[in-house]
């Protein structure tokens, strides 16, 4: 009897096993299944409507407060301006009275006499025909040349 080898050489031992792709089947779906809500749809709808109504009421309230605040501010500014107008009118009236008393010819004569002034013995009028302003060599106005030009006219 012959001895059998403990290991047998085979061509298949060095071959790679054939890998087969796993069998996957794609089934188009409608998305993840939604868990049924615990509340009826009508209760959820009413809650959403109530939240929307409360939001609208809150916005209207904020708008009313803002408009009321603006109205009060405008009213206060109008009152302040009316007060300033009344004050300016009163001051204008006082200035008119002061101007009228200060420009009174009798008062001016009395003040002039008290200050040691007297009426001139003679008055003259200078009529300027043409421009009599004189200018010196530097381009500045010259009073002496202007007086000479005025006397020559």
C-alpha positions as CSV (number, residue, x, y, z in Angstrom):
1,X,0.0,0.0,0.0
2,X,1.3,3.1,-0.9
3,X,1.4,6.1,1.2
4,X,-1.0,8.8,0.5
5,X,0.2,12.3,0.7
6,X,-1.2,14.4,3.6
7,X,-1.8,17.3,1.3
8,X,-2.9,17.2,-2.2
9,X,-1.9,19.8,-4.7
10,X,-4.9,21.1,-6.6
11,X,-5.3,23.9,-9.1
12,X,-8.4,25.1,-7.4
13,X,-6.7,25.9,-4.2
14,X,-5.1,29.0,-5.7
15,X,-8.1,30.3,-7.5
16,X,-10.0,33.1,-6.0
17,X,-13.5,32.4,-5.1
18,X,-16.1,34.2,-7.3
19,X,-17.7,37.0,-5.5
20,X,-21.3,37.5,-6.3
21,X,-23.1,40.7,-5.7
22,X,-25.7,40.4,-3.0
23,X,-29.2,40.3,-4.3
24,X,-30.8,43.7,-3.6
25,X,-34.1,44.7,-5.0
26,X,-35.0,48.4,-5.1
27,X,-38.6,49.1,-4.6
28,X,-39.7,52.8,-5.1
29,X,-41.6,54.1,-2.2
30,X,-43.5,57.1,-1.1
31,X,-41.1,58.2,1.7
32,X,-40.9,57.4,5.3
33,X,-44.1,56.2,6.8
34,X,-45.7,58.9,8.9
35,X,-46.8,57.9,12.3
36,X,-50.5,58.6,12.7
37,X,-51.1,61.7,14.8
38,X,-52.6,61.2,18.2
39,X,-55.0,64.2,17.6
40,X,-57.7,64.4,15.0
41,X,-57.0,66.5,12.0
42,X,-59.8,68.9,12.9
43,X,-58.3,69.7,16.3
44,X,-54.9,70.4,14.7
45,X,-56.5,72.6,12.1
46,X,-58.4,74.6,14.8
47,X,-55.2,75.0,16.8
48,X,-53.4,76.4,13.8
49,X,-56.3,78.8,13.0
50,X,-56.3,80.0,16.7
51,X,-52.6,80.6,16.6
52,X,-52.9,82.6,13.4
53,X,-55.7,84.7,14.9
54,X,-53.7,85.4,18.0
55,X,-50.8,86.4,16.0
56,X,-52.9,88.8,13.9
57,X,-54.5,90.3,17.1
58,X,-51.0,90.8,18.6
59,X,-49.8,92.5,15.5
60,X,-52.8,94.8,15.4
61,X,-52.3,95.6,19.1
62,X,-48.6,96.5,18.5
63,X,-49.6,98.7,15.5
64,X,-52.2,100.5,17.6
65,X,-49.7,101.2,20.4
66,X,-47.2,102.5,17.8
67,X,-49.7,104.8,16.2
68,X,-51.0,106.1,19.5
69,X,-47.5,106.8,20.6
70,X,-46.8,108.7,17.3
71,X,-50.0,110.7,17.7
72,X,-49.2,111.7,21.3
73,X,-45.6,112.7,20.2
74,X,-47.0,114.8,17.3
75,X,-49.6,116.4,19.6
76,X,-46.9,117.4,22.1
77,X,-44.7,118.8,19.4
78,X,-47.6,120.8,18.0
79,X,-48.3,122.3,21.5
80,X,-44.6,123.2,21.9
81,X,-44.6,124.9,18.5
82,X,-47.8,126.8,19.3
83,X,-46.2,128.0,22.5
84,X,-43.1,129.2,20.6
85,X,-45.3,131.0,18.0
86,X,-47.2,132.8,20.8
87,X,-43.9,133.8,22.5
88,X,-42.5,135.1,19.2
89,X,-45.6,137.1,18.5
90,X,-45.5,138.7,22.0
91,X,-41.8,139.5,21.5
92,X,-42.5,141.0,18.1
93,X,-45.2,143.2,19.6
94,X,-42.8,144.4,22.3
95,X,-40.2,145.2,19.7
96,X,-42.6,147.2,17.7
97,X,-43.6,149.3,20.8
98,X,-39.9,149.8,21.6
99,X,-39.0,150.8,18.1
100,X,-41.9,153.2,17.9
101,X,-40.9,154.9,21.2
102,X,-37.2,155.0,20.4
103,X,-37.7,156.5,16.9
104,X,-40.1,159.2,18.2
105,X,-38.6,162.5,17.0
106,X,-39.4,164.3,20.2
107,X,-37.6,161.7,22.3
108,X,-34.6,161.8,19.9
109,X,-34.4,165.6,20.3
110,X,-34.7,165.3,24.1
111,X,-31.9,162.6,24.3
112,X,-29.7,164.6,21.9
113,X,-30.1,167.8,24.0
114,X,-29.4,165.8,27.2
115,X,-26.2,164.4,25.6
116,X,-25.1,168.0,24.7
117,X,-25.9,167.9,21.1
118,X,-27.5,170.8,19.1
119,X,-29.2,171.1,15.8
120,X,-26.8,172.1,13.0
121,X,-26.9,175.7,11.9
122,X,-26.8,174.7,8.3
123,X,-27.5,171.5,6.4
124,X,-26.2,170.6,3.0
125,X,-27.0,167.8,0.6
126,X,-24.5,166.1,-1.6
127,X,-25.9,164.6,-4.7
128,X,-23.7,162.0,-6.3
129,X,-24.1,161.6,-10.0
130,X,-21.6,159.0,-10.9
131,X,-19.7,156.5,-8.7
132,X,-17.2,158.6,-6.7
133,X,-15.4,155.8,-5.1
134,X,-11.6,156.2,-5.5
135,X,-9.1,153.3,-5.5
136,X,-5.4,153.7,-4.6
137,X,-2.4,152.0,-6.3
138,X,-2.7,148.9,-4.2
139,X,-6.4,148.4,-5.3
140,X,-7.8,149.4,-1.9
141,X,-10.7,151.8,-1.4
142,X,-9.4,155.3,-0.7
143,X,-11.6,157.7,1.3
144,X,-9.5,160.8,0.4
145,X,-9.7,160.2,-3.3
146,X,-13.4,159.5,-3.0
147,X,-14.0,162.9,-1.2
148,X,-12.0,164.7,-3.9
149,X,-14.0,163.1,-6.6
150,X,-17.2,163.9,-4.7
151,X,-16.2,167.6,-4.3
152,X,-15.3,167.9,-8.0
153,X,-18.7,166.6,-9.1
